[in-house]
Amino acid sequence: MDPSRRLVYVTALNTARQYLLGYVFRREEYPWLQDWMNYPATLWMQRGLEFATQPFDVPRREAITLNSMFDAPTYRWLPAMSKISSRFLMFYVKTPAGMSKIDEVRMEGGKIIVEDRTAGRQIVLAASLGL
């Protein structure tokens, strides 16, 4: 996730069906993105995008031993008898014709703005909650 941003995003765009699924969240709460794929014999391929508190699917001990990578922590600590909270926004929307990639997702004035700069396309959504 871009260390210069407070809010970061993850999107999955289906250009054939023109649907976009996206998440916006605080970078300090989820500094990592895990991307996994499954290619079974049935050819029903699957892909997952998981925003996470650790960079790899490794045992917790390894994440703690590593401590940080690329100036981002590799784990989040929850002290005994305490609470941690986090929030994210999710959106699912039909995209305009010609939208083929996502260059930017940002929040401004209670709205989520999604841009494909190459195609000159933009989606503006009302955000029901803030971050």
Backbone bond lengths (Angstrom), bond angles and torsions (degrees), N, CA, C in turn:
res aa  C-N    CA-C-N  psi(-1)  N-CA   C-N-CA  omega(-1)  CA-C   N-CA-C  phi
1 M - - - 1.444 - - 1.533 108.72 -
2 D 1.290 115.17 144.25 1.465 121.54 -175.76 1.525 110.21 -63.69
3 P 1.347 117.83 115.20 1.469 120.17 -177.45 1.524 114.47 -67.63
4 S 1.325 118.34 -13.56 1.461 119.94 179.65 1.531 112.38 -84.52
5 R 1.338 116.86 -6.52 1.462 120.84 -176.85 1.515 111.40 -107.76
6 R 1.332 116.37 141.70 1.465 120.88 172.44 1.522 110.21 -79.94
7 L 1.335 116.79 -44.64 1.459 121.94 176.61 1.525 108.87 -104.44
8 V 1.322 115.81 131.73 1.461 122.15 179.33 1.526 108.50 -122.94
9 Y 1.319 116.79 175.82 1.460 119.75 -175.31 1.520 111.59 -147.88
10 V 1.322 114.34 160.75 1.460 124.49 173.03 1.521 106.35 -136.32
11 T 1.336 117.06 134.70 1.457 119.75 178.04 1.527 110.60 -135.25
12 A 1.313 115.22 154.45 1.463 123.37 171.46 1.521 106.48 -130.08
13 L 1.317 116.49 118.11 1.461 122.93 -174.69 1.527 109.69 -112.44
14 N 1.319 116.54 125.64 1.462 122.31 173.23 1.523 106.61 -102.75
15 T 1.323 116.44 101.28 1.467 120.05 -176.27 1.524 112.20 -72.55
16 A 1.338 117.96 -28.28 1.466 120.28 179.63 1.526 111.56 -68.22
17 R 1.315 116.84 -39.92 1.469 120.81 -178.95 1.519 113.25 -100.49
18 Q 1.315 116.44 -6.04 1.461 123.12 179.16 1.525 113.09 60.66
19 Y 1.328 115.84 49.59 1.468 121.17 174.97 1.513 109.84 -123.81
20 L 1.308 115.52 146.07 1.452 122.46 -179.92 1.523 109.11 -130.88
21 L 1.314 115.79 130.36 1.463 123.37 173.12 1.515 106.45 -115.41
22 G 1.317 117.07 132.31 1.454 119.33 -178.25 1.517 112.57 -147.54
23 Y 1.317 113.91 160.17 1.466 122.88 177.64 1.516 108.29 -134.17
24 V 1.317 117.05 141.96 1.460 124.05 173.67 1.521 106.17 -123.89
25 F 1.340 116.38 134.44 1.469 120.43 -176.59 1.526 110.46 -155.79
26 R 1.317 116.10 168.69 1.464 121.73 178.67 1.531 109.55 -79.07
27 R 1.300 116.14 130.64 1.460 120.96 -178.23 1.529 111.80 -60.44
28 E 1.320 118.26 -38.48 1.469 119.50 -177.81 1.528 112.18 -67.03
29 E 1.328 117.87 -22.57 1.461 120.74 178.27 1.528 112.29 -84.79
30 Y 1.324 116.61 -33.86 1.468 121.86 -179.71 1.534 109.02 -138.21
31 P 1.337 118.22 82.45 1.465 119.81 -175.72 1.524 115.17 -79.78
32 W 1.325 118.26 -3.76 1.465 120.76 -173.43 1.522 112.44 -126.28
33 L 1.326 115.08 152.93 1.458 122.16 172.43 1.521 108.21 -123.49
34 Q 1.322 116.10 124.34 1.458 121.13 174.21 1.525 107.50 -102.35
35 D 1.313 115.68 131.68 1.467 122.47 -178.97 1.527 106.54 -118.64
36 W 1.315 117.11 116.57 1.468 119.64 179.67 1.517 110.40 -124.29
37 M 1.330 114.87 152.02 1.458 121.16 -178.44 1.525 109.95 -136.47
38 N 1.325 116.18 150.57 1.459 122.61 178.01 1.522 108.06 -133.82
39 Y 1.322 116.52 128.62 1.463 122.17 -178.82 1.532 109.43 -121.30
40 P 1.327 118.46 77.92 1.471 120.43 -177.79 1.539 111.84 -75.64
41 A 1.312 115.31 164.71 1.472 121.33 179.89 1.530 112.13 -61.57
42 T 1.322 118.05 -24.24 1.468 121.42 -179.83 1.528 112.69 -71.92
43 L 1.331 116.70 -9.22 1.472 124.43 -178.10 1.529 113.51 68.79
44 W 1.315 117.99 11.63 1.469 121.09 173.13 1.528 106.71 -87.52
45 M 1.331 115.23 77.95 1.457 121.03 -175.62 1.526 111.08 -66.73
46 Q 1.321 114.46 148.08 1.458 120.74 -178.57 1.516 109.70 -132.22
47 R 1.317 114.01 150.29 1.458 120.06 177.36 1.517 107.89 -142.47
48 G 1.299 115.07 139.35 1.457 120.27 178.48 1.512 111.18 -126.19
49 L 1.305 116.55 141.33 1.458 123.49 174.53 1.521 106.59 -119.55
50 E 1.312 116.30 117.43 1.460 121.05 -174.92 1.522 110.02 -122.87
51 F 1.327 117.48 111.90 1.456 118.37 173.98 1.522 106.46 -79.14
52 A 1.329 115.63 137.13 1.460 118.68 -164.29 1.523 113.21 -145.78
53 T 1.333 114.45 170.07 1.458 122.06 176.12 1.522 111.69 -94.44
54 Q 1.335 117.65 -8.95 1.458 120.52 175.94 1.526 109.39 -133.60
55 P 1.360 117.17 151.49 1.456 120.49 -171.92 1.523 115.17 -77.33
56 F 1.319 118.16 -25.57 1.459 121.72 -175.92 1.511 109.60 -133.67
57 D 1.314 115.11 160.40 1.457 120.90 173.80 1.527 108.08 -84.81
58 V 1.329 115.28 80.03 1.464 122.12 -179.08 1.527 108.67 -125.45
59 P 1.327 117.68 162.22 1.465 119.15 175.52 1.534 111.03 -57.86
60 R 1.299 116.20 147.77 1.468 122.21 -177.04 1.530 111.55 -54.38
61 R 1.325 116.81 -38.86 1.472 120.47 -179.98 1.535 110.80 -57.25
62 E 1.329 117.33 -41.84 1.467 120.56 179.06 1.518 111.54 -66.16
63 A 1.327 116.97 -40.54 1.467 120.46 178.71 1.531 110.54 -62.96
64 I 1.312 117.13 -40.82 1.466 121.38 179.48 1.519 110.76 -68.78
65 T 1.333 117.19 -41.59 1.467 120.98 178.76 1.525 110.68 -62.38
66 L 1.316 117.46 -41.04 1.462 121.34 178.53 1.527 110.76 -64.51
67 N 1.318 118.12 -38.59 1.467 127.24 175.77 1.527 114.34 71.46
68 S 1.329 118.25 -55.26 1.464 120.19 178.09 1.524 109.61 -154.82
69 M 1.322 113.68 159.45 1.455 120.42 177.59 1.524 106.94 -151.07
70 F 1.337 116.62 134.24 1.472 121.71 -177.91 1.531 111.09 53.71
71 D 1.320 115.89 39.77 1.468 123.04 178.41 1.526 113.61 62.68
72 A 1.316 117.86 24.10 1.469 122.22 175.89 1.530 108.37 -126.06
73 P 1.337 117.78 140.54 1.466 119.37 179.70 1.528 110.97 -65.10
74 T 1.332 115.71 149.39 1.467 120.28 179.66 1.529 112.10 -99.92
75 Y 1.319 116.80 7.22 1.464 120.73 175.69 1.520 108.79 -160.94
76 R 1.297 115.80 166.50 1.465 122.51 175.38 1.517 107.33 -124.18
77 W 1.322 117.13 128.31 1.446 122.87 -174.02 1.528 110.62 -94.39
78 L 1.319 116.91 133.81 1.460 123.07 174.97 1.520 107.61 -116.23
79 P 1.330 118.38 100.77 1.461 120.60 179.23 1.530 111.05 -63.36
80 A 1.323 115.23 154.24 1.466 120.96 179.52 1.527 110.49 -57.07
81 M 1.315 115.78 142.41 1.464 123.47 175.84 1.535 112.53 62.76
82 S 1.311 117.55 28.32 1.463 119.69 179.64 1.528 110.29 -127.23
83 K 1.315 115.78 177.26 1.455 121.66 -179.61 1.520 109.35 -131.34
84 I 1.306 114.91 147.50 1.458 122.06 171.36 1.524 106.13 -127.37
85 S 1.302 115.85 137.64 1.461 118.21 175.65 1.522 108.81 -124.07
86 S 1.283 115.30 155.89 1.452 120.82 175.24 1.529 107.42 -151.60
87 R 1.329 114.51 161.04 1.457 119.84 -179.68 1.514 108.77 -140.28
88 F 1.315 114.51 156.12 1.455 120.54 171.77 1.519 107.57 -151.29
89 L 1.301 115.62 158.93 1.458 121.43 174.66 1.520 108.29 -111.80
90 M 1.319 115.96 138.77 1.452 122.09 177.87 1.525 108.03 -118.07
91 F 1.330 116.27 142.69 1.464 119.83 174.80 1.527 109.85 -139.58
92 Y 1.310 114.67 149.04 1.471 123.28 178.85 1.513 105.88 -139.26
93 V 1.326 116.30 123.16 1.458 118.67 -171.72 1.536 110.71 -149.69
94 K 1.314 115.50 150.39 1.462 122.09 171.08 1.522 106.35 -76.68
95 T 1.333 116.95 133.14 1.460 120.66 -177.57 1.530 110.53 -94.31
96 P 1.319 116.40 155.76 1.462 118.99 176.74 1.533 110.62 -70.64
97 A 1.313 117.30 153.28 1.462 121.98 177.41 1.520 109.57 -55.30
98 G 1.311 116.10 138.00 1.461 121.04 177.88 1.512 114.75 92.91
99 M 1.323 118.41 -13.16 1.463 119.83 178.37 1.525 107.72 -71.90
100 S 1.339 116.67 118.56 1.462 120.09 -173.69 1.519 114.40 -121.63
101 K 1.334 117.10 -9.87 1.463 120.38 177.52 1.520 108.76 -159.54
102 I 1.311 115.04 165.17 1.456 120.39 179.75 1.530 108.14 -115.41
103 D 1.317 116.04 116.29 1.462 121.73 179.18 1.518 112.49 -93.52
104 E 1.333 116.26 -27.92 1.460 119.43 -171.91 1.516 110.57 -157.03
105 V 1.320 115.21 139.89 1.461 123.02 168.05 1.516 105.59 -134.21
106 R 1.319 116.40 127.08 1.465 119.51 179.71 1.525 109.28 -146.83
107 M 1.312 115.39 163.95 1.461 121.58 176.45 1.518 108.49 -112.53
108 E 1.323 114.94 131.55 1.464 121.88 177.37 1.512 108.94 -143.89
109 G 1.304 117.18 123.99 1.456 121.38 174.06 1.523 114.63 54.83
110 G 1.326 117.24 42.10 1.451 120.67 178.67 1.521 114.65 76.62
111 K 1.330 116.30 16.21 1.460 120.99 179.27 1.527 110.05 -126.27
112 I 1.336 115.18 149.62 1.460 122.08 172.45 1.516 106.32 -100.46
113 I 1.327 116.39 124.29 1.460 121.92 -178.83 1.527 108.30 -113.33
114 V 1.324 115.73 124.23 1.464 123.19 -178.80 1.522 107.29 -116.45
115 E 1.351 116.66 131.78 1.459 119.68 -176.45 1.519 113.11 -129.47
116 D 1.330 115.11 138.88 1.457 124.50 163.86 1.523 103.67 -114.51
117 R 1.318 117.56 96.29 1.467 121.54 -173.41 1.523 112.25 -67.86
118 T 1.331 117.17 -36.40 1.466 120.46 -179.10 1.517 111.25 -61.28
119 A 1.333 116.42 -45.97 1.467 120.76 -179.25 1.525 111.99 -84.22
120 G 1.333 117.30 -7.04 1.463 119.85 -178.47 1.512 112.81 67.49
121 R 1.318 117.13 32.67 1.467 122.01 -178.49 1.525 109.64 -109.70
122 Q 1.322 115.21 145.99 1.462 121.82 179.37 1.523 109.52 -144.09
123 I 1.319 115.36 142.58 1.463 122.24 173.93 1.518 106.65 -120.46
124 V 1.321 117.25 133.15 1.468 121.83 176.24 1.519 106.85 -120.73
125 L 1.333 114.94 122.31 1.468 121.82 -178.53 1.523 110.22 -120.14
126 A 1.310 117.54 143.54 1.458 121.19 173.96 1.526 107.97 -75.23
127 A 1.323 116.72 129.80 1.469 121.37 177.52 1.539 107.53 -92.35
128 S 1.321 116.47 120.31 1.463 119.59 -177.56 1.523 112.22 -72.44
129 L 1.328 116.69 -21.94 1.461 122.53 177.59 1.519 109.39 -133.85
130 G 1.294 115.73 159.93 1.461 120.09 175.52 1.510 111.01 -102.68
131 L 1.286 115.45 170.99 1.455 121.94 174.20 1.503 108.14 -120.05
